[in-house]
């Protein structure tokens, strides 16, 4: 019974990691790409005199 339980837990953890790893990779690769920078970096500073008046 113990052998079956450890096998089940090992398979469950393997399936969970197999589903979690692609999600983490996509998140950490696509967020900086869509922002054009790393989330910790400051964005471009806009000039204070230029405003779009619509």
C-alpha positions as CSV (number, residue, x, y, z in Angstrom):
1,X,0.0,0.0,0.0
2,X,2.8,2.4,0.8
3,X,4.5,1.7,-2.6
4,X,1.3,2.6,-4.4
5,X,0.8,5.8,-2.4
6,X,4.4,7.0,-3.1
7,X,4.0,6.1,-6.8
8,X,0.7,8.1,-6.9
9,X,2.3,11.1,-5.2
10,X,5.3,11.0,-7.5
11,X,3.0,10.9,-10.6
12,X,0.8,13.7,-9.2
13,X,3.8,15.9,-8.5
14,X,5.2,15.2,-11.9
15,X,1.9,16.1,-13.6
16,X,1.6,19.3,-11.5
17,X,5.2,20.4,-12.4
18,X,4.6,19.5,-16.1
19,X,1.7,21.9,-16.1
20,X,3.3,24.6,-14.0
21,X,6.6,24.9,-15.8
22,X,5.2,26.1,-19.1
23,X,3.0,28.6,-17.3
24,X,5.9,30.1,-15.4
25,X,8.1,30.2,-18.5
26,X,5.5,32.0,-20.6
27,X,4.8,34.5,-17.8
28,X,8.5,35.3,-17.2
29,X,9.2,35.6,-20.9
30,X,6.1,37.3,-22.2
31,X,5.7,40.0,-19.6
32,X,9.1,41.7,-20.2
33,X,8.6,41.3,-23.9
34,X,5.2,43.0,-23.9
35,X,6.4,45.8,-21.6
36,X,9.6,46.3,-23.6
37,X,11.6,46.2,-20.4
38,X,12.0,44.3,-17.2
39,X,9.2,45.0,-14.7
40,X,11.8,46.3,-12.1
41,X,13.2,48.9,-14.6
42,X,11.8,52.3,-14.9
43,X,10.0,53.1,-18.0
44,X,10.8,55.9,-20.4
45,X,10.4,59.3,-18.7
46,X,7.9,61.5,-20.7
47,X,8.7,65.1,-21.2
48,X,6.7,67.3,-19.0
49,X,5.9,69.9,-21.6
50,X,4.4,67.6,-24.2
51,X,0.8,66.7,-23.8
52,X,-1.8,65.5,-26.2
53,X,-4.8,67.9,-25.9
54,X,-7.9,66.0,-27.2
